[in-house]
Amino acid sequence: MKRKYRLVTTVTSLVLTAGMVTACGAGGRSADGAGDGATAETGITEESVKIGGHFPLTGVAAPGYSEIPVGATAYFDYVNANGGVHGRQIDYLYRDDAYNPTNTSSVVNELVLQDEVFAMVGGVGTATHGAVVDFLNDEEVPDLFVSSGSLQWGDQPEDRPWTFGWQPDYEVEAKIAAQWIKENHPDARVGMLVQDDDMGRDGEAGVRRLIDDQI
């Protein structure tokens, strides 16, 4: 079911370890049984704002990445203890996808269609989030601060207007490394191993922009 947004009335941003939350007082699905004709914001009530995320809590990527929602929870607890967001408490739901795109699709479907989160925040991984980004945009779910440096979180604003990345992209990261090599080892020959996916290709492009003649 697509969310029908009729009016944006407020925007509140919260900085957290994995990014920020943007809570928009937007129109949503009609409240079931609301006798006064009021509408209910999807994932937003007078008392709370419900957001979600997907993370590798288990599996090969769990070391390190599994700590992201732990840090985010600590911050949200702090915000809630200090009055929340315009008086609303942050209800933070996150699921384990084990860094497997198939699992990501399943848990994000659950968060959006069953738990009815207002927004997805800080979902981890290029391949994993790539499996759900179109679904989130089709459902018009704010998809904020993807924890991945892929260019795809910002290079298709017409097709994916609900998605917003936050960290330096892989091409920028590679340019930083290449700039250091160029300045400190201008005569060195450089060997480059490239991961055969978006991360590797974006990184290669960044390196070659600055030191292609050294490779």
Disulfide bonds with the S-S distance in Angstrom:
none
